[in-house]
Amino acid sequence: MEKLNQCGLKDKFCVCITTVDDPEKAADIAKHLLEKRLVACAQIFPHKSFYWWEEQICEAAEFQIMSKTQTIHCDEISKTICDIHPYQVPEIIFVPVESGLNQYVNWIKENTS
């Protein structure tokens, strides 16, 4: 098995997380990011969200899109999501990748360059 790359990845690779309330819109966002080669892959997970909105605690069924990318694409990913996202304030967060299988992080790089 190939070794893990354990140093310096957090400045190069990240996971982007966003949510939306419609499975078709989630698929549209994921495909749009893939077509623009901003992400190497995207996974969609159904879940229930609890959050503050307009001074009330809300609950909603949502779909989380988790995408793997290079940090150089974060600004363009944020812009792209905001352009097509139905929410007034979409969740868009980036989590640095601390370590990962060399083959996998190389695959991310090859598919987002």
Phi, psi and chi 1 to 4 in degrees:
 res  aa     phi    psi   chi1   chi2   chi3   chi4
   1 MET       -  141.1  177.8  179.7  -85.2      -
   2 GLU   -69.7  151.2 -168.5  160.3  -30.4      -
   3 LYS   -75.6  158.3  -66.6 -176.9  178.4 -177.4
   4 LEU   -79.8  142.2  -68.2  178.9      -      -
   5 ASN   -89.2  111.8 -175.5  -29.4      -      -
   6 GLN  -111.7    8.6  -63.6 -176.2   -4.5      -
   7 CYS  -136.1  138.4   58.2      -      -      -
   8 GLY    77.4    3.4      -      -      -      -
   9 LEU   -74.7  -31.2  -72.9 -173.9      -      -
  10 LYS   -62.0  -21.1   69.0  180.0  177.4 -179.7
  11 ASP   -89.2   -3.9  -64.9  -28.8      -      -
  12 LYS  -119.3  -35.0  -62.7  176.7 -176.0  175.4
  13 PHE  -129.3  149.6  -61.8   94.0      -      -
  14 CYS  -154.0  169.0   61.7      -      -      -
  15 VAL  -111.3  128.6  174.4      -      -      -
  16 CYS   -98.3  133.7  174.0      -      -      -
  17 ILE  -123.4  130.5  -60.4  170.4      -      -
  18 THR  -143.3  161.2 -170.4      -      -      -
  19 THR  -132.1  156.5   55.7      -      -      -
  20 VAL  -154.0  157.6   67.9      -      -      -
  21 ASP   -91.3    3.0   62.1   -3.9      -      -
  22 ASP  -131.5  127.5  177.0   82.7      -      -
  23 PRO   -63.6  -33.8   20.8  -29.2      -      -
  24 GLU   -69.1  -38.6  -69.8  178.5   17.5      -
  25 LYS   -67.2  -37.1 -170.0   63.5  175.9  176.3
  26 ALA   -60.5  -44.4      -      -      -      -
  27 ALA   -64.5  -39.3      -      -      -      -
  28 ASP   -61.7  -45.0  -72.4  -15.4      -      -
  29 ILE   -62.8  -47.6  -68.9  169.3      -      -
  30 ALA   -59.3  -47.6      -      -      -      -
  31 LYS   -64.9  -38.3  -71.3  176.5 -174.3  175.2
  32 HIS   -62.2  -44.9 -160.0   74.0      -      -
  33 LEU   -64.4  -39.2  -66.0  171.1      -      -
  34 LEU   -66.4  -44.8  -75.2  160.6      -      -
  35 GLU   -61.4  -33.4  -73.0  166.3   -3.3      -
  36 LYS   -83.6    0.5  -68.2 -179.5   83.8  171.6
  37 ARG    59.3   31.1  -68.6 -114.6  179.2 -142.5
  38 LEU   -84.4  -24.3  -65.7  173.3      -      -
  39 VAL  -131.4  153.0  -57.9      -      -      -
  40 ALA   -87.6  -31.1      -      -      -      -
  41 CYS  -158.0  159.7   68.9      -      -      -
  42 ALA  -143.7  137.2      -      -      -      -
  43 GLN  -120.0  144.2  -66.8  130.7  -17.1      -
  44 ILE  -118.2  128.1  -61.0  171.2      -      -
  45 PHE  -124.5  128.9  -54.7   96.0      -      -
  46 PRO   -76.8  143.6   26.0  -30.2      -      -
  47 HIS  -161.1  171.9   68.1  -90.5      -      -
  48 LYS  -107.8  130.5 -175.9  162.1  -82.7 -132.4
  49 SER  -109.7  144.0  -67.0      -      -      -
  50 PHE  -124.6  131.6  -62.6   85.6      -      -
  51 TYR  -161.3  162.0   54.3   93.0      -      -
  52 TRP   -85.9  133.7  -79.1   99.3      -      -
  53 TRP  -152.0  125.8 -173.7 -109.1      -      -
  54 GLU    50.3   50.2  -63.0  178.7  -13.6      -
  55 GLU    65.9   21.0  -61.3  -59.6  -42.3      -
  56 GLN  -134.3  149.3  -65.7 -177.0  -14.0      -
  57 ILE   -82.6  125.5  -65.1  176.6      -      -
  58 CYS  -115.0  160.8  -59.6      -      -      -
  59 GLU  -139.1  141.2  116.1 -179.7   34.7      -
  60 ALA  -155.5  148.9      -      -      -      -
  61 ALA   -78.6  128.4      -      -      -      -
  62 GLU  -136.6  172.2  -72.4 -170.0  -53.0      -
  63 PHE  -125.9  120.3  -62.5   84.7      -      -
  64 GLN   -91.3  131.3 -178.5 -177.3   69.1      -
  65 ILE  -107.3  120.9  -54.0  160.8      -      -
  66 MET  -116.0  118.6 -172.9  171.8   70.4      -
  67 SER  -123.4  146.1  -54.7      -      -      -
  68 LYS  -104.5  136.9  -76.1   73.3  165.0 -160.6
  69 THR  -157.2 -179.1 -169.7      -      -      -
  70 GLN   -96.1  146.5  -64.2 -175.7   73.5      -
  71 THR   -63.3  -22.8   55.7      -      -      -
  72 ILE   -63.4  -16.5   58.6  170.9      -      -
  73 HIS   -97.5   -0.5  -62.4  -56.5      -      -
  74 CYS   -58.3  -45.0  -69.0      -      -      -
  75 ASP   -63.0  -44.4  -71.7  -18.1      -      -
  76 GLU   -68.3  -36.5 -175.1   64.1   23.1      -
  77 ILE   -62.4  -46.8  -71.1  169.1      -      -
  78 SER   -58.7  -46.5  -66.0      -      -      -
  79 LYS   -62.2  -45.1 -178.8 -173.8  178.0  -45.3
  80 THR   -62.3  -46.1  -60.8      -      -      -
  81 ILE   -62.6  -46.7  -68.4  172.3      -      -
  82 CYS   -60.2  -36.1  -75.4      -      -      -
  83 ASP   -64.8  -30.1  -73.4  -13.0      -      -
  84 ILE  -116.4   -2.1   60.6  176.3      -      -
  85 HIS   -83.4  137.7 -155.9  -70.3      -      -
  86 PRO   -78.2  -17.1   27.8  -33.8      -      -
  87 TYR   -76.9  148.9  -69.4    4.0      -      -
  88 GLN   -65.4  -41.1 -176.7  179.5   -9.4      -
  89 VAL  -130.6   87.4 -178.8      -      -      -
  90 PRO   -72.0  145.5   23.6  -28.9      -      -
  91 GLU   -71.9  121.7  171.7 -170.2    8.6      -
  92 ILE  -140.4  107.5  -57.4  172.0      -      -
  93 ILE  -130.6  152.8   60.1  172.4      -      -
  94 PHE  -122.4  128.7  -63.7   93.3      -      -
  95 VAL  -113.1  122.8 -179.6      -      -      -
  96 PRO   -65.6  144.8    6.2   -5.5      -      -
  97 VAL   -90.2  117.0  172.6      -      -      -
  98 GLU   -79.3  -39.7  -65.2  -73.8  -29.2      -
  99 SER  -155.2  163.7   66.9      -      -      -
 100 GLY  -174.6  163.4      -      -      -      -
 101 LEU   -61.4  127.8 -174.9   67.7      -      -
 102 ASN   -50.3  -46.5  -82.2  -29.1      -      -
 103 GLN   -59.3  -39.8  -74.5  176.7  -67.4      -
 104 TYR   -70.6  -46.7 -170.1   76.3      -      -
 105 VAL   -67.4  -32.4  -66.7      -      -      -
 106 ASN   -65.4  -38.4  -72.8  -23.8      -      -
 107 TRP   -62.6  -41.6  174.5   81.5      -      -
 108 ILE   -59.5  -47.3  -67.2  171.0      -      -
 109 LYS   -60.9  -46.2 -174.3  174.6 -177.6  178.2
 110 GLU   -62.2  -32.1  -70.8  168.3    8.3      -
 111 ASN   -97.8    4.1  -75.2  -77.0      -      -
 112 THR  -129.4   18.4   57.5      -      -      -
 113 SER   -97.2      -  -65.4      -      -      -
